[in-house]
Amino acid sequence: MSVGRVKARVEQAEIPMLRAYRLWFEHTRKCGGCKGVAAAQDGCETGRELWGAYRLARIGRTP
Ligand SMILES: [Zn+2]
């Protein structure tokens, strides 16, 4: 397998993760319950769901 193919596979795996992270990050900026919390788990229910989806995407699973 070529280096280019390996790189493409890694990038494909990163896209859902980055998208999930961005969704959570944008939520924390708009949500009064999540803004300024020390940990994502301390946020509101929606914030925790978004964070959970990000964690699943990070280990390569879809929620
Ligand atoms: Zn929230």
N, CA, C, O and the ligand as a Tripos MOL2 file, in Angstrom:
@<TRIPOS>MOLECULE
protein
  253   251    64     0     0
PROTEIN
NO_CHARGES

@<TRIPOS>ATOM
      1 N           0.8510   -1.2060    0.0000 N.3       1 MET1
      2 CA          0.0000    0.0000    0.0000 C.3       1 MET1
      3 C           0.8810    1.2470    0.0000 C.2       1 MET1
      4 O           1.8580    1.3280    0.7430 O.2       1 MET1
      5 N           0.5300    2.2020   -0.8270 N.am      2 SER2
      6 CA          1.3400    3.4030   -0.9310 C.3       2 SER2
      7 C           1.1030    4.3430    0.2510 C.2       2 SER2
      8 O           0.0900    4.2610    0.9460 O.2       2 SER2
      9 N           2.0590    5.2270    0.4520 N.am      3 VAL3
     10 CA          1.9370    6.1930    1.5440 C.3       3 VAL3
     11 C           0.7070    7.0820    1.3280 C.2       3 VAL3
     12 O          -0.0030    7.4240    2.2730 O.2       3 VAL3
     13 N           0.4760    7.4460    0.0620 N.am      4 GLY4
     14 CA         -0.6730    8.2990   -0.2450 C.3       4 GLY4
     15 C          -1.9890    7.6620    0.1590 C.2       4 GLY4
     16 O          -2.8890    8.3450    0.6480 O.2       4 GLY4
     17 N          -2.1080    6.3570   -0.0420 N.am      5 ARG5
     18 CA         -3.3420    5.6630    0.3310 C.3       5 ARG5
     19 C          -3.5400    5.6490    1.8370 C.2       5 ARG5
     20 O          -4.6530    5.8490    2.3230 O.2       5 ARG5
     21 N          -2.4710    5.4150    2.5710 N.am      6 VAL6
     22 CA         -2.5640    5.4050    4.0350 C.3       6 VAL6
     23 C          -3.0020    6.7820    4.5250 C.2       6 VAL6
     24 O          -3.8600    6.8970    5.4000 O.2       6 VAL6
     25 N          -2.4110    7.8120    3.9570 N.am      7 LYS7
     26 CA         -2.7520    9.1780    4.3530 C.3       7 LYS7
     27 C          -4.2280    9.4650    4.0710 C.2       7 LYS7
     28 O          -4.9050   10.0900    4.8870 O.2       7 LYS7
     29 N          -4.7230    9.0130    2.9260 N.am      8 ALA8
     30 CA         -6.1260    9.2450    2.5700 C.3       8 ALA8
     31 C          -7.0430    8.5560    3.5720 C.2       8 ALA8
     32 O          -8.0710    9.1100    3.9600 O.2       8 ALA8
     33 N          -6.6730    7.3530    3.9890 N.am      9 ARG9
     34 CA         -7.5040    6.6410    4.9560 C.3       9 ARG9
     35 C          -7.5250    7.3740    6.2920 C.2       9 ARG9
     36 O          -8.5720    7.4510    6.9340 O.2       9 ARG9
     37 N          -6.4050    7.9040    6.7140 N.am     10 VAL10
     38 CA         -6.3500    8.6460    7.9730 C.3      10 VAL10
     39 C          -7.2210    9.8880    7.8860 C.2      10 VAL10
     40 O          -7.9430   10.2040    8.8320 O.2      10 VAL10
     41 N          -7.1630   10.5920    6.7680 N.am     11 GLU11
     42 CA         -7.9580   11.8050    6.6140 C.3      11 GLU11
     43 C          -9.4520   11.4880    6.6220 C.2      11 GLU11
     44 O         -10.2450   12.2430    7.1840 O.2      11 GLU11
     45 N          -9.8330   10.3770    6.0020 N.am     12 GLN12
     46 CA        -11.2350    9.9770    6.0170 C.3      12 GLN12
     47 C         -11.7120    9.7150    7.4390 C.2      12 GLN12
     48 O         -12.8420   10.0490    7.7950 O.2      12 GLN12
     49 N         -10.8490    9.1170    8.2450 N.am     13 ALA13
     50 CA        -11.2200    8.8090    9.6230 C.3      13 ALA13
     51 C         -11.3320   10.0800   10.4540 C.2      13 ALA13
     52 O         -12.0970   10.1170   11.4170 O.2      13 ALA13
     53 N         -10.5960   11.1090   10.1060 N.am     14 GLU14
     54 CA        -10.5820   12.3310   10.9050 C.3      14 GLU14
     55 C         -11.7850   13.2180   10.6440 C.2      14 GLU14
     56 O         -12.1900   13.9840   11.5190 O.2      14 GLU14
     57 N         -12.3570   13.1260    9.4620 N.am     15 ILE15
     58 CA        -13.4130   14.0780    9.1180 C.3      15 ILE15
     59 C         -14.6290   13.9860   10.0600 C.2      15 ILE15
     60 O         -15.0520   15.0240   10.5680 O.2      15 ILE15
     61 N         -15.2090   12.8100   10.3180 N.am     16 PRO16
     62 CA        -16.3510   12.7590   11.2380 C.3      16 PRO16
     63 C         -15.9770   13.2320   12.6450 C.2      16 PRO16
     64 O         -16.7830   13.8500   13.3400 O.2      16 PRO16
     65 N         -14.7440   12.9310   13.0480 N.am     17 MET17
     66 CA        -14.2830   13.3430   14.3720 C.3      17 MET17
     67 C         -14.2200   14.8630   14.4730 C.2      17 MET17
     68 O         -14.6960   15.4490   15.4460 O.2      17 MET17
     69 N         -13.6310   15.4940   13.4640 N.am     18 LEU18
     70 CA        -13.5090   16.9480   13.4870 C.3      18 LEU18
     71 C         -14.8760   17.6100   13.3940 C.2      18 LEU18
     72 O         -15.1180   18.6430   14.0190 O.2      18 LEU18
     73 N         -15.7660   17.0110   12.6110 N.am     19 ARG19
     74 CA        -17.1070   17.5780   12.4810 C.3      19 ARG19
     75 C         -17.8400   17.4920   13.8200 C.2      19 ARG19
     76 O         -18.5010   18.4450   14.2360 O.2      19 ARG19
     77 N         -17.7200   16.3490   14.4870 N.am     20 ALA20
     78 CA        -18.3760   16.1750   15.7860 C.3      20 ALA20
     79 C         -17.7960   17.1500   16.8110 C.2      20 ALA20
     80 O         -18.5260   17.7230   17.6200 O.2      20 ALA20
     81 N         -16.4750   17.3300   16.7650 N.am     21 TYR21
     82 CA        -15.8420   18.2510   17.7020 C.3      21 TYR21
     83 C         -16.3090   19.6750   17.4530 C.2      21 TYR21
     84 O         -16.5550   20.4290   18.3950 O.2      21 TYR21
     85 N         -16.4310   20.0400   16.1850 N.am     22 ARG22
     86 CA        -16.8580   21.4000   15.8550 C.3      22 ARG22
     87 C         -18.2970   21.6480   16.3110 C.2      22 ARG22
     88 O         -18.6190   22.7240   16.8140 O.2      22 ARG22
     89 N         -19.1560   20.6470   16.1310 N.am     23 LEU23
     90 CA        -20.5390   20.7770   16.5850 C.3      23 LEU23
     91 C         -20.5910   21.0200   18.0860 C.2      23 LEU23
     92 O         -21.3450   21.8720   18.5560 O.2      23 LEU23
     93 N         -19.7850   20.2660   18.8410 N.am     24 TRP24
     94 CA        -19.7570   20.4490   20.2920 C.3      24 TRP24
     95 C         -19.1890   21.8310   20.6400 C.2      24 TRP24
     96 O         -19.7270   22.5340   21.4960 O.2      24 TRP24
     97 N         -18.1010   22.2060   19.9700 N.am     25 PHE25
     98 CA        -17.4490   23.4750   20.2750 C.3      25 PHE25
     99 C         -18.3790   24.6520   19.9950 C.2      25 PHE25
    100 O         -18.4580   25.5920   20.7860 O.2      25 PHE25
    101 N         -19.0860   24.5940   18.8570 N.am     26 GLU26
    102 CA        -20.0160   25.6760   18.5240 C.3      26 GLU26
    103 C         -21.1700   25.7260   19.5210 C.2      26 GLU26
    104 O         -21.6660   26.8040   19.8450 O.2      26 GLU26
    105 N         -21.5950   24.5630   20.0050 N.am     27 HIS27
    106 CA        -22.6560   24.5180   21.0040 C.3      27 HIS27
    107 C         -22.2120   25.1990   22.3020 C.2      27 HIS27
    108 O         -22.9640   25.9710   22.8970 O.2      27 HIS27
    109 N         -21.0010   24.9100   22.7270 N.am     28 THR28
    110 CA        -20.5230   25.4720   23.9980 C.3      28 THR28
    111 C         -20.4200   26.9960   23.9220 C.2      28 THR28
    112 O         -20.5240   27.6810   24.9400 O.2      28 THR28
    113 N         -20.2180   27.5150   22.7310 N.am     29 ARG29
    114 CA        -20.0970   28.9710   22.5970 C.3      29 ARG29
    115 C         -21.4600   29.6450   22.6480 C.2      29 ARG29
    116 O         -21.5520   30.8230   22.9940 O.2      29 ARG29
    117 N         -22.5330   28.9070   22.3030 N.am     30 LYS30
    118 CA        -23.8610   29.4990   22.2590 C.3      30 LYS30
    119 C         -24.6820   29.1650   23.5000 C.2      30 LYS30
    120 O         -25.6070   29.8980   23.8490 O.2      30 LYS30
    121 N         -24.3480   28.0620   24.1680 N.am     31 CYS31
    122 CA        -25.1850   27.5420   25.2410 C.3      31 CYS31
    123 C         -24.7420   28.0860   26.5920 C.2      31 CYS31
    124 O         -23.5760   27.9690   26.9700 O.2      31 CYS31
    125 N         -25.6870   28.6830   27.3150 N.am     32 GLY32
    126 CA        -25.3670   29.2180   28.6320 C.3      32 GLY32
    127 C         -25.0160   28.1340   29.6290 C.2      32 GLY32
    128 O         -24.2540   28.3750   30.5660 O.2      32 GLY32
    129 N         -25.5680   26.9290   29.4380 N.am     33 GLY33
    130 CA        -25.3040   25.8350   30.3620 C.3      33 GLY33
    131 C         -23.9540   25.1740   30.1540 C.2      33 GLY33
    132 O         -23.4460   24.4940   31.0460 O.2      33 GLY33
    133 N         -23.3760   25.3700   28.9850 N.am     34 CYS34
    134 CA        -22.1060   24.7170   28.6730 C.3      34 CYS34
    135 C         -20.9360   25.7030   28.6700 C.2      34 CYS34
    136 O         -19.7800   25.3070   28.8170 O.2      34 CYS34
    137 N         -21.2420   26.9650   28.5060 N.am     35 LYS35
    138 CA        -20.1750   27.9570   28.4310 C.3      35 LYS35
    139 C         -19.4050   28.0290   29.7510 C.2      35 LYS35
    140 O         -20.0010   28.2190   30.8110 O.2      35 LYS35
    141 N         -18.1280   27.8800   29.6860 N.am     36 GLY36
    142 CA        -17.2970   28.0630   30.8660 C.3      36 GLY36
    143 C         -17.2150   26.8760   31.8020 C.2      36 GLY36
    144 O         -16.6150   26.9790   32.8720 O.2      36 GLY36
    145 N         -17.8130   25.7320   31.4220 N.am     37 VAL37
    146 CA        -17.6890   24.5660   32.2990 C.3      37 VAL37
    147 C         -16.2810   23.9880   32.1950 C.2      37 VAL37
    148 O         -15.6280   24.0820   31.1560 O.2      37 VAL37
    149 N         -15.8280   23.3900   33.2950 N.am     38 ALA38
    150 CA        -14.4620   22.8750   33.3330 C.3      38 ALA38
    151 C         -14.3130   21.6460   32.4440 C.2      38 ALA38
    152 O         -13.2750   21.4580   31.8100 O.2      38 ALA38
    153 N         -15.3490   20.8070   32.3960 N.am     39 ALA39
    154 CA        -15.2980   19.5930   31.5800 C.3      39 ALA39
    155 C         -16.5770   19.4730   30.7760 C.2      39 ALA39
    156 O         -17.6390   19.9230   31.2060 O.2      39 ALA39
    157 N         -16.4680   18.8590   29.6000 N.am     40 ALA40
    158 CA        -17.6380   18.7190   28.7200 C.3      40 ALA40
    159 C         -18.7650   17.9790   29.4240 C.2      40 ALA40
    160 O         -19.9390   18.2450   29.1680 O.2      40 ALA40
    161 N         -18.4160   17.0560   30.3070 N.am     41 GLN41
    162 CA        -19.4180   16.2630   31.0180 C.3      41 GLN41
    163 C         -20.2350   17.1070   31.9900 C.2      41 GLN41
    164 O         -21.2970   16.6770   32.4410 O.2      41 GLN41
    165 N         -19.7480   18.3090   32.3180 N.am     42 ASP42
    166 CA        -20.4690   19.1870   33.2320 C.3      42 ASP42
    167 C         -21.4840   20.0650   32.5060 C.2      42 ASP42
    168 O         -22.2120   20.8230   33.1460 O.2      42 ASP42
    169 N         -21.5390   19.9730   31.1880 N.am     43 GLY43
    170 CA        -22.4420   20.8060   30.4140 C.3      43 GLY43
    171 C         -23.8720   20.2950   30.4480 C.2      43 GLY43
    172 O         -24.1930   19.3680   31.1920 O.2      43 GLY43
    173 N         -24.7290   20.9050   29.6360 N.am     44 CYS44
    174 CA        -26.1300   20.4980   29.5910 C.3      44 CYS44
    175 C         -26.2650   19.1620   28.8660 C.2      44 CYS44
    176 O         -25.2830   18.6070   28.3750 O.2      44 CYS44
    177 N         -27.4990   18.6560   28.8060 N.am     45 GLU45
    178 CA        -27.7140   17.3380   28.2050 C.3      45 GLU45
    179 C         -27.2750   17.3130   26.7480 C.2      45 GLU45
    180 O         -26.6160   16.3720   26.3070 O.2      45 GLU45
    181 N         -27.6460   18.3600   25.9990 N.am     46 THR46
    182 CA        -27.2550   18.4250   24.5830 C.3      46 THR46
    183 C         -25.7340   18.4720   24.4530 C.2      46 THR46
    184 O         -25.1550   17.8120   23.5900 O.2      46 THR46
    185 N         -25.1070   19.2440   25.3020 N.am     47 GLY47
    186 CA        -23.6610   19.3440   25.2620 C.3      47 GLY47
    187 C         -22.9920   18.0040   25.5300 C.2      47 GLY47
    188 O         -22.0130   17.6440   24.8770 O.2      47 GLY47
    189 N         -23.5290   17.2750   26.4950 N.am     48 ARG48
    190 CA        -22.9680   15.9580   26.8120 C.3      48 ARG48
    191 C         -23.1870   14.9790   25.6640 C.2      48 ARG48
    192 O         -22.3340   14.1350   25.3900 O.2      48 ARG48
    193 N         -24.3440   15.0960   24.9860 N.am     49 GLU49
    194 CA        -24.6100   14.2230   23.8410 C.3      49 GLU49
    195 C         -23.6310   14.5060   22.7060 C.2      49 GLU49
    196 O         -23.0940   13.5900   22.0830 O.2      49 GLU49
    197 N         -23.4110   15.8020   22.4490 N.am     50 LEU50
    198 CA        -22.4830   16.1760   21.3820 C.3      50 LEU50
    199 C         -21.0740   15.7020   21.7240 C.2      50 LEU50
    200 O         -20.3420   15.2270   20.8560 O.2      50 LEU50
    201 N         -20.7030   15.8340   22.9860 N.am     51 TRP51
    202 CA        -19.3720   15.3900   23.4060 C.3      51 TRP51
    203 C         -19.2510   13.8730   23.2870 C.2      51 TRP51
    204 O         -18.2080   13.3540   22.8880 O.2      51 TRP51
    205 N         -20.3340   13.1640   23.6380 N.am     52 GLY52
    206 CA        -20.3290   11.7170   23.5050 C.3      52 GLY52
    207 C         -20.1690   11.2820   22.0590 C.2      52 GLY52
    208 O         -19.4600   10.3210   21.7630 O.2      52 GLY52
    209 N         -20.8420   12.0070   21.1500 N.am     53 ALA53
    210 CA        -20.7260   11.6890   19.7250 C.3      53 ALA53
    211 C         -19.2990   11.9170   19.2490 C.2      53 ALA53
    212 O         -18.7710   11.1530   18.4410 O.2      53 ALA53
    213 N         -18.6810   12.9770   19.7610 N.am     54 TYR54
    214 CA        -17.2850   13.2560   19.3940 C.3      54 TYR54
    215 C         -16.3680   12.1360   19.8860 C.2      54 TYR54
    216 O         -15.4780   11.6880   19.1640 O.2      54 TYR54
    217 N         -16.5960   11.6930   21.1160 N.am     55 ARG55
    218 CA        -15.7340   10.6400   21.6640 C.3      55 ARG55
    219 C         -15.9020    9.3440   20.8700 C.2      55 ARG55
    220 O         -14.9250    8.6350   20.6330 O.2      55 ARG55
    221 N         -17.1190    9.0330   20.4620 N.am     56 LEU56
    222 CA        -17.3420    7.8390   19.6510 C.3      56 LEU56
    223 C         -16.6600    7.9650   18.2900 C.2      56 LEU56
    224 O         -16.0460    7.0180   17.7990 O.2      56 LEU56
    225 N         -16.7800    9.1600   17.6860 N.am     57 ALA57
    226 CA        -16.1530    9.3870   16.3790 C.3      57 ALA57
    227 C         -14.6410    9.2830   16.4970 C.2      57 ALA57
    228 O         -13.9660    8.8410   15.5670 O.2      57 ALA57
    229 N         -14.1110    9.6930   17.6520 N.am     58 ARG58
    230 CA        -12.6580    9.6820   17.8370 C.3      58 ARG58
    231 C         -12.1270    8.2540   17.8630 C.2      58 ARG58
    232 O         -11.0100    8.0000   17.4140 O.2      58 ARG58
    233 N         -12.9170    7.3240   18.3840 N.am     59 ILE59
    234 CA        -12.4640    5.9400   18.3980 C.3      59 ILE59
    235 C         -12.9640    5.1820   17.1790 C.2      59 ILE59
    236 O         -12.8460    3.9590   17.1080 O.2      59 ILE59
    237 N         -13.5310    5.9200   16.2070 N.am     60 GLY60
    238 CA        -13.8580    5.3150   14.9260 C.3      60 GLY60
    239 C         -15.2300    4.6750   14.8690 C.2      60 GLY60
    240 O         -15.4660    3.8100   14.0250 O.2      60 GLY60
    241 N         -16.1390    5.0740   15.7400 N.am     61 ARG61
    242 CA        -17.4880    4.5300   15.6970 C.3      61 ARG61
    243 C         -18.4840    5.6460   15.4560 C.2      61 ARG61
    244 O         -18.2780    6.7850   15.8730 O.2      61 ARG61
    245 N         -19.5640    5.3040   14.7770 N.am     62 THR62
    246 CA        -20.6280    6.2790   14.5810 C.3      62 THR62
    247 C         -21.6650    6.0940   15.6810 C.2      62 THR62
    248 O         -21.9960    4.9620   16.0310 O.2      62 THR62
    249 N         -22.1790    7.1850   16.2280 N.am     63 PRO63
    250 CA        -23.1240    7.0980   17.3300 C.3      63 PRO63
    251 C         -24.4310    6.4170   16.9310 C.2      63 PRO63
    252 O         -25.3300    6.2710   17.7600 O.2      63 PRO63
    253 ZN        -25.2610   23.1430   26.3450 Zn       64 ZN64
@<TRIPOS>BOND
     1     1     2 1
     2     2     3 1
     3     3     4 2
     4     3     5 am
     5     5     6 1
     6     6     7 1
     7     7     8 2
     8     7     9 am
     9     9    10 1
    10    10    11 1
    11    11    12 2
    12    11    13 am
    13    13    14 1
    14    14    15 1
    15    15    16 2
    16    15    17 am
    17    17    18 1
    18    18    19 1
    19    19    20 2
    20    19    21 am
    21    21    22 1
    22    22    23 1
    23    23    24 2
    24    23    25 am
    25    25    26 1
    26    26    27 1
    27    27    28 2
    28    27    29 am
    29    29    30 1
    30    30    31 1
    31    31    32 2
    32    31    33 am
    33    33    34 1
    34    34    35 1
    35    35    36 2
    36    35    37 am
    37    37    38 1
    38    38    39 1
    39    39    40 2
    40    39    41 am
    41    41    42 1
    42    42    43 1
    43    43    44 2
    44    43    45 am
    45    45    46 1
    46    46    47 1
    47    47    48 2
    48    47    49 am
    49    49    50 1
    50    50    51 1
    51    51    52 2
    52    51    53 am
    53    53    54 1
    54    54    55 1
    55    55    56 2
    56    55    57 am
    57    57    58 1
    58    58    59 1
    59    59    60 2
    60    59    61 am
    61    61    62 1
    62    62    63 1
    63    63    64 2
    64    63    65 am
    65    65    66 1
    66    66    67 1
    67    67    68 2
    68    67    69 am
    69    69    70 1
    70    70    71 1
    71    71    72 2
    72    71    73 am
    73    73    74 1
    74    74    75 1
    75    75    76 2
    76    75    77 am
    77    77    78 1
    78    78    79 1
    79    79    80 2
    80    79    81 am
    81    81    82 1
    82    82    83 1
    83    83    84 2
    84    83    85 am
    85    85    86 1
    86    86    87 1
    87    87    88 2
    88    87    89 am
    89    89    90 1
    90    90    91 1
    91    91    92 2
    92    91    93 am
    93    93    94 1
    94    94    95 1
    95    95    96 2
    96    95    97 am
    97    97    98 1
    98    98    99 1
    99    99   100 2
   100    99   101 am
   101   101   102 1
   102   102   103 1
   103   103   104 2
   104   103   105 am
   105   105   106 1
   106   106   107 1
   107   107   108 2
   108   107   109 am
   109   109   110 1
   110   110   111 1
   111   111   112 2
   112   111   113 am
   113   113   114 1
   114   114   115 1
   115   115   116 2
   116   115   117 am
   117   117   118 1
   118   118   119 1
   119   119   120 2
   120   119   121 am
   121   121   122 1
   122   122   123 1
   123   123   124 2
   124   123   125 am
   125   125   126 1
   126   126   127 1
   127   127   128 2
   128   127   129 am
   129   129   130 1
   130   130   131 1
   131   131   132 2
   132   131   133 am
   133   133   134 1
   134   134   135 1
   135   135   136 2
   136   135   137 am
   137   137   138 1
   138   138   139 1
   139   139   140 2
   140   139   141 am
   141   141   142 1
   142   142   143 1
   143   143   144 2
   144   143   145 am
   145   145   146 1
   146   146   147 1
   147   147   148 2
   148   147   149 am
   149   149   150 1
   150   150   151 1
   151   151   152 2
   152   151   153 am
   153   153   154 1
   154   154   155 1
   155   155   156 2
   156   155   157 am
   157   157   158 1
   158   158   159 1
   159   159   160 2
   160   159   161 am
   161   161   162 1
   162   162   163 1
   163   163   164 2
   164   163   165 am
   165   165   166 1
   166   166   167 1
   167   167   168 2
   168   167   169 am
   169   169   170 1
   170   170   171 1
   171   171   172 2
   172   171   173 am
   173   173   174 1
   174   174   175 1
   175   175   176 2
   176   175   177 am
   177   177   178 1
   178   178   179 1
   179   179   180 2
   180   179   181 am
   181   181   182 1
   182   182   183 1
   183   183   184 2
   184   183   185 am
   185   185   186 1
   186   186   187 1
   187   187   188 2
   188   187   189 am
   189   189   190 1
   190   190   191 1
   191   191   192 2
   192   191   193 am
   193   193   194 1
   194   194   195 1
   195   195   196 2
   196   195   197 am
   197   197   198 1
   198   198   199 1
   199   199   200 2
   200   199   201 am
   201   201   202 1
   202   202   203 1
   203   203   204 2
   204   203   205 am
   205   205   206 1
   206   206   207 1
   207   207   208 2
   208   207   209 am
   209   209   210 1
   210   210   211 1
   211   211   212 2
   212   211   213 am
   213   213   214 1
   214   214   215 1
   215   215   216 2
   216   215   217 am
   217   217   218 1
   218   218   219 1
   219   219   220 2
   220   219   221 am
   221   221   222 1
   222   222   223 1
   223   223   224 2
   224   223   225 am
   225   225   226 1
   226   226   227 1
   227   227   228 2
   228   227   229 am
   229   229   230 1
   230   230   231 1
   231   231   232 2
   232   231   233 am
   233   233   234 1
   234   234   235 1
   235   235   236 2
   236   235   237 am
   237   237   238 1
   238   238   239 1
   239   239   240 2
   240   239   241 am
   241   241   242 1
   242   242   243 1
   243   243   244 2
   244   243   245 am
   245   245   246 1
   246   246   247 1
   247   247   248 2
   248   247   249 am
   249   249   250 1
   250   250   251 1
   251   251   252 2
@<TRIPOS>SUBSTRUCTURE
     1 MET1         2 RESIDUE 1 A MET
     2 SER2         6 RESIDUE 1 A SER
     3 VAL3        10 RESIDUE 1 A VAL
     4 GLY4        14 RESIDUE 1 A GLY
     5 ARG5        18 RESIDUE 1 A ARG
     6 VAL6        22 RESIDUE 1 A VAL
     7 LYS7        26 RESIDUE 1 A LYS
     8 ALA8        30 RESIDUE 1 A ALA
     9 ARG9        34 RESIDUE 1 A ARG
    10 VAL10       38 RESIDUE 1 A VAL
    11 GLU11       42 RESIDUE 1 A GLU
    12 GLN12       46 RESIDUE 1 A GLN
    13 ALA13       50 RESIDUE 1 A ALA
    14 GLU14       54 RESIDUE 1 A GLU
    15 ILE15       58 RESIDUE 1 A ILE
    16 PRO16       62 RESIDUE 1 A PRO
    17 MET17       66 RESIDUE 1 A MET
    18 LEU18       70 RESIDUE 1 A LEU
    19 ARG19       74 RESIDUE 1 A ARG
    20 ALA20       78 RESIDUE 1 A ALA
    21 TYR21       82 RESIDUE 1 A TYR
    22 ARG22       86 RESIDUE 1 A ARG
    23 LEU23       90 RESIDUE 1 A LEU
    24 TRP24       94 RESIDUE 1 A TRP
    25 PHE25       98 RESIDUE 1 A PHE
    26 GLU26      102 RESIDUE 1 A GLU
    27 HIS27      106 RESIDUE 1 A HIS
    28 THR28      110 RESIDUE 1 A THR
    29 ARG29      114 RESIDUE 1 A ARG
    30 LYS30      118 RESIDUE 1 A LYS
    31 CYS31      122 RESIDUE 1 A CYS
    32 GLY32      126 RESIDUE 1 A GLY
    33 GLY33      130 RESIDUE 1 A GLY
    34 CYS34      134 RESIDUE 1 A CYS
    35 LYS35      138 RESIDUE 1 A LYS
    36 GLY36      142 RESIDUE 1 A GLY
    37 VAL37      146 RESIDUE 1 A VAL
    38 ALA38      150 RESIDUE 1 A ALA
    39 ALA39      154 RESIDUE 1 A ALA
    40 ALA40      158 RESIDUE 1 A ALA
    41 GLN41      162 RESIDUE 1 A GLN
    42 ASP42      166 RESIDUE 1 A ASP
    43 GLY43      170 RESIDUE 1 A GLY
    44 CYS44      174 RESIDUE 1 A CYS
    45 GLU45      178 RESIDUE 1 A GLU
    46 THR46      182 RESIDUE 1 A THR
    47 GLY47      186 RESIDUE 1 A GLY
    48 ARG48      190 RESIDUE 1 A ARG
    49 GLU49      194 RESIDUE 1 A GLU
    50 LEU50      198 RESIDUE 1 A LEU
    51 TRP51      202 RESIDUE 1 A TRP
    52 GLY52      206 RESIDUE 1 A GLY
    53 ALA53      210 RESIDUE 1 A ALA
    54 TYR54      214 RESIDUE 1 A TYR
    55 ARG55      218 RESIDUE 1 A ARG
    56 LEU56      222 RESIDUE 1 A LEU
    57 ALA57      226 RESIDUE 1 A ALA
    58 ARG58      230 RESIDUE 1 A ARG
    59 ILE59      234 RESIDUE 1 A ILE
    60 GLY60      238 RESIDUE 1 A GLY
    61 ARG61      242 RESIDUE 1 A ARG
    62 THR62      246 RESIDUE 1 A THR
    63 PRO63      250 RESIDUE 1 A PRO
    64 ZN64       253 GROUP 0 **** ****
